[in-house]
Amino acid sequence: PAPTGSGKTVLFELAMIRAFSSKQQTASGGCKCIYIAPTKALCSERSRDWRTKFEPLGFRCCEMTGDTLSFGKDAWGDAWDAHIMYGEKWDSLTRSWRDHGKILCQVRLFLIDEVHILNELRGSALEVIVSRMKTRATDLRFVAISATVPDISDVASWIGGGNAGESLAQVFKFDDSFRPCKLARFVYGFSRRSDTNEFQFSKMLDSRLFQLLQQHSANKPILIFVATRNGTYHLVVLTCLGVFDTAERLRDDYSKAVESSRTLPWTSPRTIPLILLAIFICIGLVGVGIGAHHAGLSPDDKRAIEELFLNKTLRVVVATSTLAVGVNLPAHIVVIKGVKSYQGGSGWQEYSDLDLLQMMGRAGRPQFDDEGVSIIMCESELTQKYETFTQGRTTLESSLHVNLAEHINSEIGLGTILDMSSARKWLGHSFLYRRIPKNIQRYLEGCESTKTWEERLDVTLERCISELKNAELVKDAEDKGGLCSTEYGDIMSRFYIRQATMALILGLPERASLRDISKYLCVYRLLAPQFPNRISEFKLRQSPRSDASLFAANILQAYKALAEHPEIRYPTKKVEKTSDKLFAALAGISFKEVKIPDSQPAVEVAMVFRQLPRLARAIVEVAMVKRNGFQVKNGLEVMRVFHARAWEDRPSVLGQLQLVGERTCVSYDLHSAASLDEARTELILGSHSIIASRKPGAGFMILKHLAELPRYRLDVQQLSVTCSRGKGPVIVQLRIACGLLGGDNYRSKVKTGRYDNSFVLTLTSDHHFIDFRRLPTKALKEMRDFTIKAKLVKPSQAICVYLSSETIAGVMENVTFKPSVARSEFPVPDTRPHSSLERDLSGVLGDPAFWDPDLDDTTSDEFPVKDLPQLDNGMFDTRAPRAKSEPEVFCESLLGPKLVTPIETRTVLLAAEPRADSYKRLENGKFR
């Protein structure tokens, strides 16, 4: 461990130089280094830095984050020739170890940045990564760094030894004396009334902020981090809680201090740059040297504020926590105003340790200062906690137990876990295994306290495996014994989703419609810890203002107008849930045009869209395992429209083109072409409304981009028909040929930068699954063909073949083929009603035990008792002209011919002594 700014990254660089200069060569040649970090920003920052340093020496770098790859084989395309790889999603990538073992076996150095994230929910992924690499890789060196790790012995034992008690990793500790700029840390607690919400408490902190700056500042740059960009929306005055509200309160307090000749924590600028006039002049921030930095600003405005802060024109910048990651903007004083942020459906949550360290690390400028100052403002009851944190005494705990079942499932699929013994061995490589003996109640709560912690851990492992078996994700291997993953378990692991999500997918209605699948997706749980527990439904935030009722009314009015939009495909009474806003976005409705107080629906929907294609693909994979043609077809369509963010039969489908943006789709004539083919035709004729307001030649450019999208050719030819004269299904053999029209113009990447795949789906006309093929779209530049066999059982059935892209909407081609077969060649369905006996025996005749003539004393067989004909007086007549059953004959032999009730007959059968030559009494008291 070492403090922020002490040069920990240099240790990574030295380790890489040592690895590359040594003679460590694998059988396939080469030595690879893996760098993993908890955020994409850190991976990107290291990538830019090390490309400059190492690529001139011949060592290629490959960034593998959520922004640079998609799921599939192309995710590893650049990794073959790379020496340094940056993996923010290394857990999901290495779940396909068998497919990429040649690359992974060349890894000789594993670099872990910010190892203290073990204390967070996403730390479970880091534990699994290290355990997997230690179990499957060979001759691998680990180097881990962190700003603060108090219980370093646990981490050293985890990194260095395979099991507890083995040798520790070599530990180097660097205290604050190694930091080029010393950091003074202060925590101030403030009393909070029980009847105040987070917004009101934030406003109270604003009133105390200026005094703290007067106490600590020396006319040097100040960074103030607040929780949200804005608490409520007010366009002109910007009296909002968050960035601008804090900035405005500082402006007012600064002006009062000037009037009363009190000490000023900073000096105002002498000149005001014109570039800032349009941004902040309306609220008077520029005049006192205050700026605001948040995600809502354009990139140019952000860069301008950063430059003006560095050249001391702006002395104070109020920002959201996103500024702390990926932007090198140091200051003398850093103030963290409040320790909680709003996390969507999870409500207000405290900052993670990593976020706090990133923000505090901005304090101190080595080239200007000898010391920096970090200030944390929080509630009084949290003061002790954050004082402990700033002094580096916070105990790291594991979070692997939260998602243990999901991670066990993935390791069973990889073959790392085969039985309970291997599960214990795998868990022995985890940080959780080191922490359980020291905090048993945290990790093994609910187990019997009389058992040892090892026995209680075994019970937990057995329970997880049992749950996976019950969910049809894991099963007992029949051939070699032990455990193996089912096809459903492989899908859950490959697409990195939770067990609860898999249960929802498996429980999807058999004939789920597009609307059903879309709404189901909006409640699915994600395993990735950087996302909420589920794709949450939108919740209105509390408002501390006096006009709270008017505030809520404005929100409802805005969503009501959205619900009445003519392009909503599935009308709804009101638009409030995420699924409702999802349908609005697919219709091409611009949320930027919808002014909703205290909400950012465009950002919310964009976050959902980033996850939905992966979940939709999981639905398709499960449906193919079930051979459910209805779900496969609708799931593929949902996957396309989520990638394209547009329905295939709406004008918004044109938004996939390079020169057609969201604003164009909004102002687009709704009565014009609503498909790519219609747009192509109208553009050729020059009548398309999309170019009405564009410069001459824009239509030709749009035509060029249209030509780069795939246009498919699909041919279906009958090869043979096999009939069995009504005794079985009609078997049709078809030759399917597919390719691209004008394949030379096709580009392998779509507008979003993803590589495109195509599929060929074959179903019957009533959606019975026949065949599915997936292949790269670029492979269709030349015609490809294959043969299939389809079984038809009804004369009304036809064969439907669909050819389309997986990620581009509106390009599907389909052919329906109906063979010329006489109706008499099809099997005649049995439509007669079943008798009561047939209904009773349904499902029984197929049981082999039903036909077993051998009886033993353990069976419960007995003669059936048939009811006798009932007379008018309610009694039963044994003299009816019908053959008597053996039980009735036996009863008459004991009681004589008389009128008996069914109860008397059954009583005789069970209680009377049988004749030795006819019946034998069983141990259970019944007779054979």
N, C-alpha and C positions, 0 to 999 in steps of 0.2 A: 504493500500500500504506500501511496505517496500523495501529497496534496496536489490540488489542481494547479497547473502551471509550472510544475517542477521538472517537466521534461520526460514524463513516462513514455511517450510515444517513441522517443529515441531508443528505448530499450527494445521495442519491437523491431526497429530498423536494424539494430545491431544483431538481433537474433536471426533476422532474414539473411543478412550478409554472411553470418556464420553458416547457415544452412546451405546457401547457394555456393559458397566457396569450399565446402567440405566435399568429400567423395561419395556422398550419399546418393547413389543411383539405384533405381529400381530395375526389375527385369524388363519393364517396358520403357525404361529411360526417363530421366527427369526427376525433379524434386519440386513439390508444390507446397505452398503455404496458404493457410486459410486464416482470414481475419474475420471475426464475428463481433458485431456490436448490436446493442438493443434498438437502434433507430436507423432509418434510412439516411438521415442527415449525416450521422457520424460515418457511415460506410461511404457515402458520396464524398465527404470531406477527405477521408483517408485515400480514396481512389484518386482524386484530383492531385493530391500531394505526392503520392507514391508513383503515379504515372510519370510525373516530371522527373523524379529521382531515379527510378529503376528501369523504365523502358529504354532510355538511351544506353543502358548497359546490357540490353538484350533480354530483359525479363518482362514479359507481357503481363498486363493486369486485366482482370475480368470482374466486373461488378455484377453481382447476382442478388438483386433486391426486388421488391415488389414492383418498382418502376421500370426495371430493365428486363424482366422476363415474364413469361406466362407459363402456366402449368403444362407439362408435356415434354417431349424429347428435345424440343428446341431450347428448353431452359439450359441445357448443357452444351449448346452448340459451340460457344466461345471458350469453354473450359478446357478443351482438349489441348490447346496450345498455350494456355495461360500458366504462369508460374505463381501469381498472387491472385487469390479470389476473395471477394468481400461478400460474406453471406449473412444478410439480415434474416433470411428465411431458411437457415441451414437445416433445421429440424424437418421441415416439409420436403426439402430437396433430397435429403439422405434417406427418406423413407422408401426410395426406389434404389436402394443400394445394389441390389442384384443387377439392375440394368446398367449401372454406371460404376461397377466395381473397379474397372481398369483405371479410372480417374482417381477414385477415392483411395486406392491402394498406393498411389504415389504421394499422398500427403505425408510430409515429414515434420511439419511445424504447424501448430494450432495456436493462434493468438486470440486471447479473450480480453476484450476491452470492457470496462465498467462491470467487473465481476460482482459488485455489490447488488446488482439487480436480482440476485437470488432472493432478496427480501421481498420482492414484488411477485404478483401473479404470473407475469411472463418469465420469472426465474425458473419455473418448472421446465420450460423448453430448453434452457441452458443446461440444467441437470441432465436431461435426457440426451442432449447432444454429446456432452462429455462422456456419459456412460456408454453411449453407442460407439463413439470413436475409440474408447479404451477397450471395449469388448471386441470390436471387429478389425480395427486398424493394428498395424505392427510397426515397431520402431518409431513411435510418434512422441514428439516433445511438445509439452504444453507450456505456454507463457501467459500468465494472467495478471492484469493490473487493475488497480482500483484506487479511488481517491481516499476511501476510508473503509477499513475492515477491522473492527475491534477484535472479533474472535478469529484471528488469523489461523490458529492451529487447526480448527475444523476445516477451513478451506484448504489448508496445506495437506491435511490428511486425505481430503476428497480428491484433490488434483494429483497427489503423488502416489497414493497407494490404491491397490485394487479393492482392498477390504479394510475395515477398521483395524488398527493395530499395526499395519504395515508402515513402511518408512514414509516420512513426510516429504512433501516437496520442499525445495530450498526456498527460504523466505528472506526477502530483503525489505526492511522497513526504512522509510524516509519520513522524517518529521518535517515540521514547518520550516526548519532551518534550511532545508534544501529548496524552498520556494523562493524564486528571485525577488518576489514582492510579498512581504508579509501580509497576512490577512487578519484583521481584527473582526471578531464576530460578536454581534449583540442580538439578544432576543428580548422583545418588549411585549408583555402581556397586558391586555385591556379587558376590563369587565364587560360582560355582555348580559343584558337582561334576557330573561327566559322568553319574553313575548316578542322578541325581535327576530326577523329573518336575516338571511345572509346579505341581502341588499342593504338593509338598514344598518347592519354591523359594518359593512364596507363603507357606508357613508360616514359613520362615526370615526373609522380609521382615517378617512380623508381629513377630518378636522384636526387630527393629531399629527399628521404627517409633516407639516411645515415646521413645527417645533422640533421634531427630531432632526430635520435637515439643518436647522440653525445650530443644533447642538454638535453635529458631527462634520458638517461641510466646511471646506476651506476654499471656496470659490473654484471648485474642481468639478469635472463632469459627473452627472448623476443619472443612473438608470433606475427606473421604478417599474416593477413588474406587478401587474394586476391580473385578476382571474379571467375576465371576459372582455371582449372588444366593446360591447355595449350591453347595458342591461335593458333599456327600452329604446324604442326608435323615435327620434325627434329630429327632423331634417335640418331645420334652420338654427335653432338655439343649441341643439345637441346637449340638452340637459340630461345626459344618460349616465347610468351607473356603470363604471368600468373605465376605459381609457380616457375618454373625453371628460367624464365627470370628475375624475381625479385631477386631470390637467386644469380644468376650469377652477377647481377649488384652490389649487396651487397658485393660479393666476390671481385670484381674489386675495389670498393671504399675502402674496408678494406685494400687491398694490397697497394693501393696508400697512405693511411693514415699511414701505417707502414713505408713505404719508406720515407715519409716526416716527420716522428716523431710527427704526430698530435695525438690528444686525441682519444683513442679507446673506443667505447661503450661496448665492451666485449673483453675477452681474448681468444685466440685460445687454443684448447686442447693440452695437452702434448703428449698424445698417441692417435693413431687412431685405433679403433676397427676393426678387420678383417671383422666383419659382414657387415660393411658399404662399404668395398672396392668395391664390385660388383655393388653397387647402385650409389655412388656419386664420387668415386675416379677419374672417367674419366673427370669430369668437375671441379675438385679441390675444392669442397665445404667442404669436411670433414676437410681439413687442417686448415680452418679458423673457424670451429665450427658451420657450417650452415647445416641444414637438410631440407628436403622437405616432406610434408605429403599431400597426395591426394588420391582420390578414386581409382586411377589406380594401386596403390601398392597392393601387396598381404597382407593378414592379418598378416603374420609373419613379413614382413618388417614394417608394421605400428606399431606393438607392439615393435619392436626393436627401432624404432625412438622415440616412447613415453618413453621407459625405459631410453634411453641415454639422453633424454632431462631432465628427472627427476633427473638423477645422475650427471648432469651438464657437461657431455661430449660434448653434443651439447648445445650451448648457444642461438642459434637463430633457430626457426623453421618457415618456410614459408608454409602456409597451405590454403586450401579452407575453406569456411564457415562451411562445414560439420563437421569439427573437433570441432566446438563450441558446438555441440549438442551430448550428450551421452558419451563424453569422458572427464573425470575430469583431465584436464591438465592445472593447473593455472600457470601464469607467472607474473613477476613484471610489464612488459609493454606489452600492447596489442595495435597493430596498425591495423586499418581498412583502407587498401589502396584502396580507391575508394568505392563509395556507391552504385554501380550498378553491376548487374550480368546478364549474358545472359540467358533468359528464353525461349529457343526454338523458336517457331513461334511468341511469343509475343515480341521478340527482347530484348533490354536492358531495365531492370526495376530496380528501386531502391530496396534496401533491405527492408524487412518488419521490423516493430518496434521490433518484437520478435527476429528476427535474430540479429539485432544490439545489443539488450540487452543481448542475449546469448553470443555474442562475447565480449562485454565489461565486462560481468560478469567474464571472465577468468582472468581479471587483479587483482592482489593482492593475496598474499599467506599468509593466517592468521598465519601459523606456522613459517614463516620466516620474513615477512614484516609488517610494521605498515601502509604502504600506497602502493596503486597500481596506475598505470598510464594507462589511455586509450586515444588513439589518433585517431581522424577521419580525413582522408585526402579526400577532395572533391573539386568540382568546387566552384569558388568564389560566384556565385549567390545562392548556397545552404548553405552557411556558416551560415546565420541567422537561417535557418530552423533547422539545426542540433545543433546549440547552444541552441535553444529553447527545442529541444528534450532531450539533455543531462541534462538540468536543470529541466526536468519533467514538462514542461509547455505546452506540445502538447495536444490539445483538442481531446478527443475521439469522433468519429463520427460513426454512424451506417452504415452498408452496406446491411441491410435487404431489402431496396427498390429495389436493383439491381435484386434480384431473388424472389420478392414478390409473383408473380403468381405461381411459382413452390411450394413454401411453403404453400400457401393458398390451392393449390390442395391436398397436403398431409394431411392437417388438415381437409379438407372436407371428405377425405377418412376415417380418424380416427373418424369422428363424432364430432370433436371439433367445427367446423364451420358448422352451419346449415342454416344460413341466414345472412343478413347484420348486424343484431344486435349482433349475436354471433361472427361475424368477427371483429366488433369493440371491443368487449370484449377481444378477443384473442390478437388483436393488442395492446390493452391497457396494456398487460403484457410484452411488448417488450421494449427494449432500444430505438428503433426507435421512439416510442410514446413520450419519454422524450425529444428527440433531435429535433423533428419537429418544435415546437414553437420557438426554439432558432436559427434555421437555415432553414427557410421555403424554400428559393430558392434552396437549395441543394436537398431537398427531394420531393418538389411538383412543380418542374419547369414545365411550360407548362399549368398549371391550371389557371383559371380566377383569377386575383389578387383582384377583388372586393369581392370575397367570403372570409369567415373566414377560418382559416387553418383546422378546423374540417370539414367544408363543402368540402373543396378541398380534404381532405383525403378520405371522402366518395366517391367523384368522382373517385379517384384513385382505391379504392376498387371495385367499380362497374365496372370500366374498366377492371380490372384484371379478375373478375368473368365472364364478357362478353367474354373476349378473351378465357377463358377456355371452355366456352360453345360452342363458334364457332369452337374450335379445337376438339370438341367431347370428352373432358376430364371430364366435369361436366355437369349435367343436373338437371332439376327441378324434385324433387321427386313427383311421381304421387299419392302415397297413403297417405303420411303424410305431404305433402307440404315441402317447403324449398329446400335445395340443397343436392345433393348426387353425389358421384363420379361414373363415368362410369367404365366399365372394362378397358378401355384404360387409364383412370386417375389412377386407382389402379396400373396398370403395371408401369406407369411413376413414381409413388411414391415409389413403392417397389424396383425398380432397380436404383433409385436415379439418374435420368437423366433429362436433361433440356427439356423445352417445344419445343424448336427448334428441338431437337433430335427426339421427339415424332412425330413431323410433318413429318420429313424425313422417319421415320419407317412406318407411316400410308400411306405415298405416295409411298412406295416401289412398283415397277412394279409387277403386279399380278403373272407373271411367271419369277420372278427374279432368275437368275442362281447363282452358287457359286461365280463366278467372280463378278457379280453385287453386291451381298450382301457384299462381302469382300471390294469392293471399296467404297460402301456406308458407311461402318463402319469407314473408315478412315477419314471421315469428320464429324462424329457425335460429338455433344457437350456433355460435362460432367458437371453435377451439382456440383460435388465435387470440392471445390475451390482450393485444392492443385494441381490440374491439369490445363493445359492451357484451354482456351475457347473451343478448339476443338483439336482433335488428328491431329496435324498440319502436313501439307506437309513440307518436308525438304527444308530449305532455306540455300543457301551458305552464309557464313559470309564474311564480308569485310576483306581484307588483306592490312595492311599498308606497306608491303614489296615492294621493287622495282620490284620484279619478280612476281607481282600479276597475270599477264596474264598466266605465266607458272604455277602458283599455281592453277588457275582455270582449266587449261588444264589437269593437273594431276588428278584432281577430275573427270572430264568428262571421261578421259581415263579409270579410275578405274571402274566407273559405266558402261561404255560401255562393258568392259570385263565381268562384272557381268550379263549384259543383254544377253550375248551370251552363258551363262552357259547352258549345255545340260539338266539340271534338272529343269529349269524354266518351270512350268506347263503352264502358260499363257505368251507366248512370248511378249515382248514389245520392241519398238525401242530403248528406253534408260531407265535406272533405275535411277530415280531422286526422284519421289514422295514416300511418306511413303507406299502407297499401293503396289508399285513396289518392294520395299525392303521387304515388308511383304510376297509377293509371293516367293521371293528368300529365306527367312528364312524358309518358310514352305517346300521348296524343300530340306532342310538340308544343305544349303550353309552356311559355317561358315564365319560370318562377321569379326571374329578375323583374318582371313587370308587375308582380303581385306584391304590394306593399303590406306586409304583415308585421305589426309591432312585436318586438321581443322574440322574433323567430327568423330563422334563416332557412326556409324550405329548400332553396336551391342547393345549399351546402348539405343539408340532411339527405336529400334524394341522391346527390352525387355520391355520398358515402355508401348508401345502400346499393347503388348500381355497381360499385366496385366489387362487391361480394356476391351479388346474385348470379352472375354467369357460372361461377364455380359451383354453387349449390344446385343450379339448374342442371349442370352436367352430371352431378351426383344422382339426381332424379332419373336422368336418362340411363345411366349405367345400371341402377337398380331395376328399372323397368325392363332392360334387356336381359338381366338375369332372370326376372320373372317371365320373360317373353310376353309382356303385356304391350301389344301394339298400340293401344290407345294412349297409354302414358308415354311411350317412346315418341310418337308423333307430336303430341302436344308439348312434351318436355323439350324436344328439339326446337320447336317454334318459340317457346318461351326463352330458350337460350339465345336464339338469334335476336329476338327483339330486345333482350336485355343488353346484348353486346352493342346493338345499333341504337338503343334507347329510342325506339320508334316502332309502332305497329306497322306491319307489312302492307296494310291497305289504307294508310293514312298519308297525307302530304308530308308529314314529318320524316318519312323514310328518306326523303331527299337530303336530309341533314347529314347523311353519310358522305356526301360529296365534298371535295376539298374546298370549293368556293361557296358552299351553302352553309351558313351558320344558323344559330338559334333565332336571331332576329329576323332573318329572311323567312324562316319557316313560320314565325308568328304572323308576319304581315302577308303571307302567301295566300293567294286566292283559293279558298277552300273548294271551289267548284272545278278547279283545274286537275291536271293529272295527279293521281295518287299512287303511282307506281313508277319504278325506274324505266320500264319499257314505254309507258305512256309519255314520260318526260323526254325520253330519247326521241320519240316520234315527233312531239311538238317542237322540240328544239331544232330538229332538222327542218321543220316547216317554218321556224322562226316565230311561232305564235305563243310560246310559253311565257306565262306571266312572271316567272322567276327572274327574267332578264330585262323586264320592262324598265327598271330604274338603274340598270348597269351601263357601263361604257360599251361602245361597239367592240365586238370581239369576245365579250364575256361568254356568249353562248357557245362559241367554239371551244373555249377553255373548259366549260362545263361538260361539253361533249367528249373532250379528251379524257377528263376524269371518269366519265361514265364508261368509256371504253376500257379503262383500266380495271373496272370491276368485272368479275367473272360472268360470262354468258355461256350457259351450258347447252350441250346437245345430248339428247337421250333417245336411244333407239331400243325397242324391245322386239325380239323375234322368237316365234315358237319353234322349238326343235322337235318335240314329241309330246304325245298325249297317251297315257296308259289308263285303260278303263278295266274294271272287273265286273261288268254287267250288274251293277247295283249292289255287289257284295262288299265293296270298300270304297274309299275316296278315289276321286279322279286325280291322277298325278300328272302335272303339267311341267315340262322342262323348257325353260326359257333361256335365251341368250340376251344379256343386257350389255349394251355398248354405251359408253359415256365419254365425253370430252368437252373441250372448250371451243367456242366459236371465236375466232380471232385471238388465239392464245398468245400470239406474239406481243399483244398490247397489255396482257394481264400483268399486274404487279402483285408480288407475293405478300406484300404488307398492305393492310387496310389503313384507314385514316387514323386509327388509334395506335398504329405501330405494331399491332400483333400480326403474327404469321397466320395465314388462313388455311383451314382444312375443309374438305368437302365430305359429304356422306351420301350413300345410296341406301335408301330404306325401302323394303318391299313388304307390303301388308296385303291381306285380303280386303275386299271392300267393306267388310264388317269388322275391320281392325284386328284381325288375328295376325300375330307376328310370323313372318316368314324368314327374312334375312336382313342383315345390316352390315355395311362396309364403310370404313373410314379411311381416307387417304389424303395426302397433301394436294391442295388445289393445283399447284404448279405441275404435278405429275399428270394432270389431265390435258396438258398442251398437246399430247398425242392421245389418240383414241385408245381407251382401255375397255376390255370386255371380259365377262365371266358368265358362268352358267349357274342357275339355281333350279331347284325343284319345289313346286308348290302343290300342296294337297288341298283339293276343293271337295267339300261334302254337300254343297247345296247348289242347285242350278242358278240361283241368283248371285252367287259369289263371283267376283272378278278379282283380278290381280292389279294392285296399285303400286307403281314404282315412283319414288320421289328422289330427286337429285338436287342438292342445295349446298350452300355454304353453312358452316357452323356459326360464323360470326357476322355475316353480311345479310341483312334482311332484304326481301324483295327480289331475289334472284332465282327462286325455285323453279325447276322444271318437273313436270310429272306426266306420266303416261298410265292410262288405265287399259288393261288388256283382258278381254273376255274370250276364252276359247270356245270354238264351235263344237259343243258336245251335246248329244241328245239328252233330254231330261231323264230318260230311262237308265242311263249309265250311272247316275248318282244314287247313292244308298237312300232307301226310303226311310225317313225318320219314323220312329215309333211314337205315334201321337195318342194311342189309346190310353184311357185312364187306368192307373194301376189298381189292382184289387188290394183289400186290406192285408192279405197274406204277403203280397209282393212288397207292399210298403213296409211291413214288419221285418221282412228279410232283406230289405235294401241295405247294402253295406255289410251284411253278415255272410252271405254266400261267398264273398271274395276272401273271407278269412280262412286260411288253411286249417286252423284248429276246428272249424265248424264241421269239416269232413273227416276228422279223426275218429275212427270207430272205437279206439281203445279208451276205456274208462278206468279210472282209479278211484281210490277212496277219498281223494282230495277234491274231487269234482263236486259240484253242487247240482248235478243234473237230477231232474225229477220229471215225472210224467205230467204233461199239461192237463189242466182241468178245464173242460168245456162246459159252458152254461147250458142248462136244460131248457126246453121250451116252457114258456111261462103261460099258465092258465089264467082264466078271467078272475079267479079268486086270489091271484097273486102267488099261488104255489107253482111248483115246477113238476111237469109230468114226465116220469121216466118211461111211460108206455108209448111215447111217440114212435111212429113207424120209421125208425132210422137205426142205423148200426150203432151199437153202444160202444163207447170207448172202453179200454181196459180198466181205467180207474173206476168207471161206473159199474162194470161187471164185478170188480173187487168189492165195491161198496155193497152191492146187492147180496153178494155171498156172505157178507157179515151181518147186514141189517134185514135182509129179505126184501122182496119187491114191495115198495111203498113209495109214497110221495116224500121226497127229501128236498131240502133246500141246498143251494150251493155251499152254504156255510157248513152244513152237516157233512157233505161230501168231502170237503177239504179237511174237516176235523178227523174224519175216519182215515183219510190218507196219511195224516201226520201222526195220529195217536194209536191206531189199531195195530196189534201184533200181526205181521204178515205170515202167510203160510211158508213153511220152510222150503217147499218145492217150487214156490212161485217167485217170491221176493226176498231180497236181502237187505237188511237194515245197515245203513252206512254209519260212520262215526259221528257225522253231523246230525244224526237223528232222522234223515230222510231215507227213502227207499229206492232201490234200483230194481 
